[in-house]
């Protein structure tokens, strides 16, 4: 029931604010697999977060948040990854801009030899005009 409420709240935000802002926000939820919390946190802190820090500095995104959550049957994920774009142009150029930043970063930074698919799984993602 709580999961249904969570999804309803996300959709309300998506539609409720869509006419008041040019900003576009993407939200991805991530489940940490096989108790690999150290690997997952390291991966997101040293890859996902660092790319977004650079993206903010270059004006490619408006803001971002990496949030840790409590896993439960109602919320079957451990992390929320939130990226907000200032406008449609930023959002439409996201692949180009992040490809540029990834290329310049020198590759993935991993805690050990585990591949990302071994320690994390995307549960769901939502995107739209949302104010946070």
C-alpha positions as CSV (number, residue, x, y, z in Angstrom):
1,X,0.0,0.0,0.0
2,X,2.8,2.4,0.9
3,X,4.5,1.7,-2.5
4,X,1.3,2.7,-4.3
5,X,1.1,5.9,-2.2
6,X,4.8,6.6,-3.1
7,X,4.2,6.2,-6.8
8,X,1.0,8.3,-6.5
9,X,3.0,11.1,-4.8
10,X,5.7,11.0,-7.5
11,X,3.0,11.2,-10.3
12,X,1.2,14.0,-8.4
13,X,4.5,16.0,-8.3
14,X,5.1,15.2,-12.0
15,X,1.7,16.5,-13.1
16,X,1.1,19.0,-10.3
17,X,4.1,21.1,-11.1
18,X,4.4,20.6,-14.8
19,X,3.0,24.0,-15.7
20,X,4.9,26.1,-13.2
21,X,8.5,25.4,-14.1
22,X,10.8,24.8,-17.0
23,X,12.9,22.5,-14.9
24,X,12.9,18.8,-15.7
25,X,13.8,16.3,-13.0
26,X,14.7,12.7,-13.4
27,X,14.4,10.3,-10.4
28,X,15.9,6.8,-10.5
29,X,15.7,4.3,-7.7
30,X,18.5,1.8,-7.2
31,X,18.5,-1.5,-5.3
32,X,21.9,-2.6,-3.9
33,X,22.3,-6.3,-4.7
34,X,23.9,-9.1,-2.5
35,X,24.8,-6.8,0.5
36,X,27.3,-5.0,-1.7
37,X,26.7,-1.6,-0.1
38,X,30.3,-0.5,0.0
39,X,30.8,-1.2,-3.7
40,X,27.5,0.6,-4.6
41,X,28.2,3.7,-2.4
42,X,31.7,3.9,-3.8
43,X,30.5,3.6,-7.3
44,X,27.8,6.3,-7.0
45,X,30.0,8.7,-5.0
46,X,33.0,8.4,-7.4
47,X,31.2,8.2,-10.7
48,X,27.6,9.3,-10.7
49,X,28.1,12.2,-8.2
50,X,31.4,13.4,-9.6
51,X,30.0,13.6,-13.1
52,X,27.1,15.7,-11.8
53,X,29.4,18.0,-9.9
54,X,31.2,18.7,-13.2
55,X,27.9,19.0,-15.0
56,X,26.7,21.7,-12.6
57,X,30.0,23.6,-13.0
58,X,29.7,23.4,-16.8
59,X,26.0,24.4,-16.8
60,X,24.8,21.1,-18.1
61,X,22.4,20.5,-15.2
62,X,20.8,22.6,-12.6
63,X,21.3,20.3,-9.5
64,X,21.4,16.8,-8.2
65,X,20.9,14.7,-5.1
66,X,22.1,11.3,-4.1
67,X,19.8,10.0,-1.3
68,X,20.1,6.8,0.8
69,X,16.8,5.3,1.8
70,X,15.6,2.4,4.0
71,X,14.8,-0.6,1.9
72,X,11.4,-2.2,2.6
73,X,8.6,-4.1,0.8
74,X,6.9,-0.8,0.2
75,X,10.0,1.0,-1.0
76,X,12.2,-1.8,-2.6
77,X,15.3,0.4,-3.2
78,X,18.2,1.7,-1.3
79,X,19.2,4.9,-3.3
80,X,17.4,7.7,-5.0
81,X,19.3,9.5,-7.7
82,X,17.8,12.9,-8.6
83,X,19.0,15.1,-11.4
84,X,17.4,18.4,-12.3
85,X,17.8,20.2,-15.6
86,X,17.2,23.9,-15.9
87,X,15.2,23.6,-19.1
88,X,14.3,21.3,-22.0
89,X,17.5,22.1,-23.9
90,X,19.7,20.9,-21.0
91,X,17.6,17.8,-20.7
92,X,17.7,17.1,-24.5
93,X,21.5,17.4,-24.5
94,X,22.1,15.2,-21.5
95,X,23.4,12.2,-23.4
96,X,25.9,14.3,-25.3
97,X,27.0,16.2,-22.2
98,X,27.4,13.2,-20.0
99,X,29.2,11.3,-22.8
100,X,31.7,14.2,-22.9
101,X,32.2,14.1,-19.1
102,X,32.5,10.3,-19.0
103,X,35.1,10.4,-21.7
104,X,37.1,13.1,-19.9
105,X,36.9,11.2,-16.5
106,X,39.1,8.4,-17.6
107,X,36.6,5.5,-17.1
108,X,34.7,4.0,-14.2
109,X,36.1,4.0,-10.7
110,X,35.3,0.8,-8.9
111,X,36.1,-0.3,-5.4
112,X,37.1,-3.8,-6.6
113,X,36.7,-5.9,-9.7
114,X,32.9,-6.3,-9.4
115,X,31.0,-5.0,-12.3
116,X,28.1,-2.5,-11.6
117,X,25.5,-5.1,-12.6
118,X,26.8,-7.3,-9.8
119,X,26.1,-4.8,-7.0
120,X,23.3,-2.5,-8.2
121,X,20.0,-2.7,-10.1
122,X,17.7,0.1,-11.3
123,X,14.2,-0.4,-9.9
124,X,12.3,2.4,-11.7
125,X,12.8,5.9,-13.0
126,X,10.5,8.9,-13.5
127,X,11.1,12.1,-15.4
128,X,9.2,15.2,-15.9
129,X,8.7,18.8,-14.8
130,X,9.0,18.6,-11.1
131,X,10.1,21.2,-8.5
132,X,12.2,20.1,-5.6
